[in-house]
Amino acid sequence: MTGPDRTPPPGDPTPDGDAGAAGRFADFGPPRRVDGGLKARSTRGAIGVSWWSRRFLEVLESFALGTRLTRGRSYARKGQVLRLDVTPGRVEATVQGSRAEPYRVGIELPVFPAALWERVERDLAAQAFFSARLLAGDLPAELEEVFADAGAPLFPSGVAELTQRCSCPDFAVPCKHLAATFYLLAEAFDADPFQLLHWRGRGRAELLDRLRALRAGATDPAGTPVPSGPDRAPDAAVAGPTSNAKPVPAAGAARVLAGLPAIPLDEAVDRFWLPPVPLPDRPPTLATGPELLLRQLGAPAPAIGGPGLLERLRRAYRTFGRS
């Protein structure tokens, strides 16, 4: 994986526009007003409502980049992003700043190789749970585990896995223009979860066509469905009888119910609303410190306490975090 790269794309002017450091920020000021820009739907609070968009933003927000993220959210909500395009391995955007010419933003994340996608598709097609949810336009939380088991985490684990470029003169990574793009990208994932998979190398139509074909192949010539889950032969449904692949772990309700003996209904009425076994854990979340929000927001205004108030709040957050 490559680390953060703020080098402008080939053919771009130098980011500062001239050779002198003083000239680099000469044109800085409030961003130019934009009509018809892409505005975040969220007008206050957190951006991103689905588990997958929030999971994606956790990576960015865990680095506590202070006012750059705050200003990036402001840019996203004001409509300063003029264009956002998601293609396999790359997100491109144009963001209007204080200068007349909008800045060009690029965020790259390596796509998964074809062999890995084929394995993931076989794993997804092996259980109707995944196919049904994906065909309904939803990403089940267990999808993250499927990618992790294949050795390819769906989400970047750190900012170093992303190659970031912006033609603005600010060499911070990410700058407010990149941050605004990240937030609008998260909302794009909310609107169409397949955009996340498209960024990783599989478009909606191609993925769903593959799943339909693999599911159709899970029926033998006599029309009998091949068993799935723990009773399914290793990849018999999709790889043929000679495959040495391991069985796909059960997901969803199948994971909880697999292997349980059948119990007559009249013997289970008193436990009808209780799970037969402990429910599986939710997918892991990114661990963050108790003072993350304070580090993101920066110091409050002097009128309400300034840095002194910030330090007192920081000590309180640390105390509460240990309790």
C-alpha positions in Angstrom: 0.0 0.0 0.0 1.2 3.5 -0.7 1.1 6.2 1.8 -0.5 9.7 1.6 0.6 11.5 -1.6 -0.1 15.2 -2.0 1.7 15.5 -5.3 -0.6 17.0 -7.9 -1.7 14.8 -10.8 0.4 14.9 -13.9 -0.1 18.2 -15.8 -1.3 20.1 -12.7 0.4 23.4 -11.8 2.6 23.4 -8.8 0.3 23.5 -5.7 1.5 26.9 -4.5 1.2 28.6 -7.8 4.6 30.2 -7.5 8.1 29.6 -6.1 7.7 31.6 -2.9 6.2 30.3 0.3 4.6 33.7 0.9 2.8 33.5 -2.4 1.5 30.0 -1.6 -1.3 31.3 0.7 -1.6 34.8 -0.8 -5.1 34.0 -2.3 -6.5 32.3 0.9 -9.7 33.6 2.3 -13.4 32.5 2.6 -14.4 30.0 -0.1 -16.1 31.4 -3.2 -19.9 30.9 -3.1 -21.1 28.0 -5.3 -24.5 27.6 -7.0 -25.6 24.1 -7.8 -22.8 22.3 -5.9 -23.2 18.9 -4.2 -24.5 19.5 -0.7 -24.4 17.0 2.1 -27.9 15.9 3.1 -26.9 16.1 6.8 -27.2 19.7 8.0 -25.8 19.1 11.5 -24.3 16.4 13.6 -22.7 13.3 12.1 -22.5 12.6 8.4 -23.4 9.1 7.3 -26.3 7.0 8.6 -25.7 3.5 7.4 -23.3 1.1 9.1 -21.0 1.0 6.1 -20.7 4.8 5.6 -20.1 5.3 9.4 -17.5 2.5 9.3 -15.7 4.2 6.5 -15.6 7.6 8.2 -14.3 6.1 11.4 -11.0 5.6 9.7 -10.8 9.3 8.8 -12.1 10.6 12.1 -9.9 8.4 14.2 -6.9 10.5 13.3 -8.3 13.5 15.1 -7.3 16.0 12.5 -9.0 18.9 14.3 -10.3 21.9 12.4 -9.5 20.5 9.0 -12.3 17.9 9.4 -14.6 20.6 10.8 -14.0 22.8 7.8 -14.3 19.8 5.5 -17.8 19.1 6.9 -18.6 22.8 6.4 -17.5 22.7 2.8 -19.6 19.5 2.2 -22.7 21.1 3.7 -22.3 24.4 1.8 -22.0 22.6 -1.6 -18.4 23.5 -2.3 -17.9 20.1 -4.0 -18.8 20.6 -7.7 -18.3 17.0 -8.9 -17.7 13.6 -7.4 -17.0 10.5 -9.5 -16.3 7.0 -8.2 -14.5 4.5 -10.4 -12.6 1.3 -9.6 -9.7 2.2 -7.4 -10.2 6.0 -7.6 -12.5 8.8 -6.5 -12.2 12.1 -8.3 -13.7 15.4 -7.2 -13.5 19.2 -7.9 -13.9 21.4 -4.9 -14.3 25.2 -5.0 -12.1 27.0 -2.6 -11.1 30.6 -2.2 -9.3 30.8 -5.6 -11.1 31.2 -8.9 -10.1 27.8 -10.2 -11.6 24.8 -8.3 -9.1 22.4 -6.8 -8.8 18.9 -8.2 -9.0 16.0 -5.6 -8.1 12.4 -6.1 -8.4 9.5 -3.5 -7.0 6.1 -4.5 -7.5 2.8 -2.9 -6.2 -0.4 -4.6 -8.9 -2.6 -6.1 -9.2 -6.2 -5.2 -7.7 -8.6 -7.8 -10.0 -10.7 -9.9 -9.1 -14.0 -8.1 -10.1 -12.5 -4.8 -13.4 -11.2 -6.1 -14.2 -14.6 -7.5 -13.6 -16.2 -4.1 -15.8 -13.6 -2.4 -18.5 -14.1 -4.9 -18.5 -17.8 -4.3 -18.7 -17.3 -0.6 -21.6 -14.8 -1.0 -23.5 -17.1 -3.5 -23.1 -20.1 -1.1 -25.7 -18.6 1.2 -29.1 -17.2 0.3 -28.8 -14.8 3.1 -26.2 -12.7 1.3 -27.8 -12.9 -2.1 -31.2 -11.8 -0.8 -29.8 -8.8 1.0 -27.6 -7.7 -1.9 -30.3 -8.1 -4.4 -32.5 -6.0 -2.2 -29.8 -3.2 -2.4 -28.5 -3.7 1.2 -25.1 -4.5 2.6 -25.4 -6.9 5.5 -23.0 -6.3 8.4 -21.6 -9.8 8.0 -20.3 -8.8 4.6 -17.3 -7.2 6.3 -16.4 -10.6 7.8 -16.5 -12.3 4.4 -13.9 -9.9 3.1 -11.8 -10.2 6.2 -11.9 -14.1 6.0 -10.7 -13.7 2.4 -7.7 -11.7 3.6 -8.9 -8.4 2.1 -10.6 -6.0 4.6 -13.4 -4.1 2.9 -12.5 -0.8 4.6 -9.1 0.8 4.8 -7.6 0.3 8.3 -5.7 3.6 8.2 -5.1 6.7 6.2 -1.8 5.3 5.0 -3.7 2.9 2.7 -5.2 5.8 0.8 -3.3 7.8 -1.8 -4.6 11.4 -1.5 -4.0 14.2 -3.9 -5.3 17.8 -4.0 -4.1 20.7 -6.2 -4.5 23.2 -3.4 -1.4 24.8 -1.7 -2.1 23.2 1.7 0.1 20.2 2.2 -1.8 18.9 5.2 -3.2 15.4 4.7 -6.1 15.5 4.4 -6.8 19.1 3.6 -10.3 20.5 4.0 -11.0 19.8 0.3 -10.1 16.2 0.7 -12.1 16.0 3.9 -15.2 17.5 2.2 -14.8 14.8 -0.5 -14.6 12.1 2.1 -17.8 13.2 3.7 -19.7 13.4 0.5 -18.3 10.0 -0.5 -19.7 8.6 2.7 -23.2 10.0 1.8 -22.8 8.5 -1.7 -22.2 5.2 0.0 -25.4 5.8 2.0 -27.4 6.5 -1.2 -25.9 3.5 -3.1 -24.0 1.0 -1.0 -22.7 -0.6 -4.2 -20.5 2.4 -4.8 -18.3 1.1 -2.0 -17.9 -2.2 -3.8 -17.5 -0.4 -7.1 -14.6 1.5 -5.6 -13.1 -1.8 -4.7 -13.4 -3.2 -8.2 -16.9 -4.7 -8.7 -19.9 -2.7 -10.0 -23.5 -3.5 -9.0 -24.6 -5.1 -12.3 -21.5 -7.3 -12.6 -21.7 -8.5 -9.0 -25.4 -9.2 -9.0 -25.1 -11.0 -12.4 -22.3 -13.2 -10.9 -24.3 -14.0 -7.8 -27.4 -15.0 -9.9 -25.3 -17.2 -12.1 -23.6 -18.9 -9.1 -26.9 -19.3 -7.3 -28.4 -20.9 -10.5 -25.5 -23.3 -10.5 -26.3 -24.3 -7.0 -29.2 -26.5 -8.3 -28.3 -30.0 -9.6 -29.7 -31.3 -12.9 -32.6 -32.9 -11.2 -33.7 -29.5 -9.8 -32.7 -30.2 -6.2 -31.0 -27.4 -4.4 -27.5 -28.2 -3.2 -27.4 -27.8 0.7 -25.7 -24.6 2.0 -24.2 -23.7 5.3 -22.6 -26.3 7.5 -24.3 -29.2 5.7 -23.0 -28.1 2.3 -20.2 -29.9 0.7 -17.1 -27.8 0.2 -17.9 -25.4 -2.7 -19.9 -28.1 -4.4 -22.4 -25.6 -5.6 -19.9 -23.4 -7.4 -16.6 -25.1 -7.8 -17.5 -28.7 -8.8 -17.0 -32.0 -6.9 -13.2 -31.9 -7.1 -12.7 -28.6 -5.3 -10.6 -28.6 -2.2 -12.0 -25.3 -1.0 -13.2 -25.0 2.6 -16.9 -24.6 3.4 -18.2 -21.1 3.7 -19.0 -20.1 7.4 -22.7 -19.7 8.1 -24.0 -16.1 8.3 -27.0 -14.4 9.8 -29.6 -16.7 11.4 -27.8 -19.7 9.8 -24.8 -19.1 12.0 -27.0 -19.2 15.2 -29.2 -22.2 14.2 -26.6 -24.4 12.5 -26.2 -27.7 14.2 -29.0 -27.3 16.7 -31.3 -30.3 17.1 -34.9 -30.1 16.0 -37.2 -29.4 19.0 -41.0 -29.9 18.8 -42.9 -26.7 18.9 -44.9 -27.6 22.0 -41.6 -28.1 23.9 -40.2 -24.7 22.9 -43.2 -22.3 23.4 -41.8 -20.9 26.7 -38.5 -20.0 25.0 -40.1 -18.7 21.7 -38.7 -15.2 22.2 -35.3 -16.2 23.4 -32.3 -17.0 21.2 -31.4 -20.7 21.2 -27.7 -19.8 21.6 -25.9 -16.5 22.4 -26.1 -14.2 19.4 -22.9 -13.5 17.4 -20.9 -10.4 18.1 -21.4 -7.4 16.0 -18.6 -6.5 13.5 -15.6 -4.9 15.2 -15.5 -1.1 15.5 -12.5 1.1 15.4 -11.2 1.8 19.0 -10.9 5.5 19.7 -9.9 7.5 22.8 -12.4 9.2 25.1 -11.3 12.7 24.0 -11.5 12.2 20.2 -14.3 14.7 19.9 -12.4 17.4 21.7 -9.4 16.9 19.5 -11.5 17.2 16.4 -13.3 20.4 17.4 -10.3 22.4 18.5 -10.2 25.0 21.3 -13.4 26.8 22.1 -13.7 30.6 21.8 -12.1 32.7 24.6 -15.5 34.0 25.6 -16.4 30.6 27.0 -13.1 29.5 28.4 -10.7 29.0 25.4 -7.8 26.5 25.8 -8.3 26.4 29.6 -11.8 25.0 29.2 -10.5 22.6 26.7 -7.9 21.2 29.1 -10.5 20.9 31.9 -12.9 19.0 29.6 -10.0 16.8 28.4 -9.2 15.7 32.0 -12.9 15.1 32.6 -13.3 13.0 29.5 -10.2 10.9 30.5 -11.7 10.4 34.0 -15.1 9.4 32.7 -13.4 7.0 30.2 -11.6 5.1 33.0 -14.8 4.8 35.1 
